Amino acid sequence: MKILLDQGTPTPLRHHLTSHEVATAYEMSWDKLSNGDLISEAERNGFGLLITTDQNLRYQQNLVSRKISILVLLTTSWPRIQGEIDLIILEVNNITSGSYKELKIS
């Protein structure tokens, strides 16, 4: 699956998603796009999952008709995310198309 990491998502996460094709919004030159435009561009380019730390995304965007899945990590802290890598990988591998999930990171 093609996965896009949003701006606030720590990029070292990509090294743990080895069975997927991972890009960052910055690498795609999409780092200045609004959330709605970012999601649309990701869908147009075949991304199946957006991983973000933007907890307001679901309140700012109408996600009902989206094909892309969205996984929100409820922290930007790399040490905390790193401690939950197995859980994140499990969620990524089991996410369904067009779904929205918030993942609490201890």
N, C-alpha and C positions, 0 to 999 in steps of 0.2 A: 504494500500500500504506500502511496505517496503521502508523506506527512509534512505539514508546514508548521514551523515553530514561530509563534508570534513574538513581537519585540521583547516583552518582559520575561519570556521563558528562557531559563538558562540553557545556553547552547551545548554545554557538555552532555546534556541529556541525549543528544543525537548519537553519541558513541555507544549507548545502551540499547538503541533501537536498530540493531544491526540487520534484522530481517526485513527492514523497510527502507524506502528511499526517503531521506530526510533533507529538507531545505529550510532555510530561515527566511523570514520576511525581508531582512536586510539583503541577503544574497540575491533574492529575486527582484531587488529594487522596489519593494512594496512597503518599505518601512514608514513611508509618509502617507500611506493610504488610510482613509477612515475605515472603521471596522466593517461597515457594509460593503465598501468597495474591495477591501481585502478579502472578505469571504467570497464575493462574486468572482474576483480574479482567481482565487485559489480553485474554485469550482470549475471555471473555464479551462484551467490548466491541469485538470485531472487529479487534484489533491483529494484524498478521501477523508483526511482528518486534519483539523487545526488544533494544535495544543497551545493554550494561552493561559495567562495568569490574570486576565482581565475579568474580574468578578462581576462587572456591570454589563458585560456583553449581552446577556439575555434580556436585560431591561432596555437596552439601547437598540436592539435589532429584532426584527420579526424573523424568527428562525424556523417557522412552521414549514415553509415550502423548500427549505434548503436540502440539498443532497449530501453535502459535506457533514461529517460528524464533528462535534466540538467537545474537547476534553479540557475542562478548566481546572488547573492546579491551584489550590487555594493558598498558595505561598509563592514568593519569588526566591526564597532562600535555597541556594544550591545545596548546602549541607543537609537541610531537611528533605529536599527532593531526593538527594542521593541515598538517604536512608530508607526511602520507600520505592526504590527502583523496581523491585520485583512486583509490587502492587501496580505501579504505573504500566509496566510491560503487560501484565495480566489484563488491565483495563484496555490498553491499546489493542491487544490481540482479540478481545471479545467485544469491542464496540460495534454497534450496528449502524448501518448507513443512515445518515440524517439524524442521528441521536445527539442529545446534549447531556453531558454528565459533568458534575462537579466532584472533584476528588479531594477530600480533606487529607492534608498531609500533617502528620504529628510532629 
